[in-house]
Amino acid sequence: MNNKVIERVKAELKPIDTEERAREIIDETTEVIQICGISFTPSRILEELDPIAFSCAVSDIIDGENLTEIDGEYYDENEVQDIIDEVEQEEEERERLEAEEEEETEEEN
């Protein structure tokens, strides 16, 4: 991935908080736990009581979601691909314009 893409991704896209995404998925797929009438979210219980299992859940989510890592941050793979496509189109257009200018210069000589 070239520097132009990396710069644009960092400037235009918000990194995905993988831990927050893991909490959301855990809480969406597991029922709230009640102890003595007090409700606890499953993600909080897992994160507090077994941080290693929570880290594994975060890793599983990173692997299962379509994410692209750039400098330790994760971004939506589709959004990154859109930027890659745009940069490639811009470079192709620049090359086409340079070739046209070169042809015009040769015709003048």
C-alpha positions as CSV (number, residue, x, y, z in Angstrom):
1,M,0.0,0.0,0.0
2,N,1.5,3.3,-1.0
3,N,2.0,6.3,1.2
4,K,-0.7,8.3,-0.6
5,V,-3.3,5.7,0.3
6,I,-2.1,5.5,3.9
7,E,-2.2,9.3,4.3
8,R,-5.7,9.5,2.8
9,V,-7.0,6.6,4.9
10,K,-5.7,8.3,8.1
11,A,-7.1,11.6,7.1
12,E,-10.5,10.5,5.8
13,L,-11.5,7.4,7.8
14,K,-12.0,6.8,11.5
15,P,-10.2,3.8,12.9
16,I,-12.5,1.1,14.3
17,D,-12.3,0.6,18.0
18,T,-11.9,-3.2,17.9
19,E,-12.4,-3.6,21.7
20,E,-15.7,-1.6,21.5
21,R,-16.8,-3.6,18.5
22,A,-16.1,-6.8,20.5
23,R,-18.1,-5.5,23.4
24,E,-21.0,-4.8,21.1
25,I,-20.9,-8.2,19.5
26,I,-20.6,-10.0,22.8
27,D,-23.5,-8.0,24.3
28,E,-25.7,-8.5,21.2
29,T,-25.2,-12.3,21.2
30,T,-25.3,-13.0,25.0
31,E,-28.0,-12.3,27.5
32,V,-27.5,-9.8,30.3
33,I,-26.4,-11.5,33.6
34,Q,-28.3,-10.6,36.7
35,I,-26.9,-11.2,40.2
36,C,-29.0,-10.2,43.2
37,G,-31.1,-8.0,40.9
38,I,-28.2,-6.1,39.5
39,S,-27.6,-6.4,35.7
40,F,-24.2,-6.8,34.2
41,T,-23.3,-6.8,30.5
42,P,-21.6,-10.0,29.3
43,S,-18.7,-8.1,27.8
44,R,-18.0,-6.3,31.1
45,I,-18.0,-9.6,33.0
46,L,-15.7,-11.2,30.4
47,E,-13.3,-8.2,30.2
48,E,-13.1,-7.9,34.0
49,L,-12.9,-11.5,35.0
50,D,-11.0,-13.0,32.1
51,P,-9.1,-10.4,30.2
52,I,-7.2,-13.0,28.2
53,A,-10.5,-14.5,26.9
54,F,-11.7,-11.0,26.1
55,S,-8.5,-10.4,24.1
56,C,-9.1,-13.6,22.3
57,A,-12.6,-12.4,21.5
58,V,-11.2,-9.1,20.1
59,S,-8.7,-11.1,18.0
60,D,-11.5,-13.4,16.7
61,I,-13.6,-10.3,15.8
62,I,-10.7,-8.7,14.0
63,D,-10.2,-12.0,12.0
64,G,-13.9,-12.3,11.3
65,E,-14.6,-8.8,10.2
66,N,-13.4,-7.3,7.0
67,L,-10.8,-5.0,8.5
68,T,-7.5,-3.6,7.1
69,E,-4.7,-2.8,9.5
70,I,-2.6,0.3,8.9
71,D,0.0,1.4,11.4
72,G,-1.7,-0.6,14.2
73,E,-5.2,0.8,13.6
74,Y,-8.0,-1.1,11.9
75,Y,-10.2,0.3,9.2
76,D,-13.2,-1.0,7.2
77,E,-11.7,-3.0,4.3
78,N,-14.3,-1.7,1.8
79,E,-13.7,1.9,2.7
80,V,-9.9,1.4,2.3
81,Q,-10.5,-0.3,-1.0
82,D,-12.5,2.7,-2.2
83,I,-9.6,5.0,-1.4
84,I,-7.2,2.6,-3.1
85,D,-9.4,2.7,-6.2
86,E,-9.6,6.5,-6.2
87,V,-5.8,6.9,-5.8
88,E,-5.2,4.4,-8.7
89,Q,-7.7,6.4,-10.9
90,E,-6.0,9.7,-10.0
91,E,-2.5,8.2,-10.9
92,E,-3.8,6.8,-14.2
93,E,-5.3,10.2,-15.0
94,R,-2.0,12.0,-14.1
95,E,0.0,9.6,-16.3
96,R,-2.5,10.1,-19.2
97,L,-2.1,13.9,-18.9
98,E,1.7,13.6,-18.7
99,A,1.7,11.5,-21.8
100,E,-0.5,14.0,-23.7
101,E,1.7,16.9,-22.7
102,E,4.8,14.9,-23.8
103,E,3.1,14.2,-27.2
104,E,2.2,17.9,-27.6
105,T,5.8,18.9,-26.8
106,E,7.2,16.4,-29.4
107,E,4.7,17.7,-32.0
108,E,5.9,21.3,-31.4
109,N,9.5,20.3,-32.1
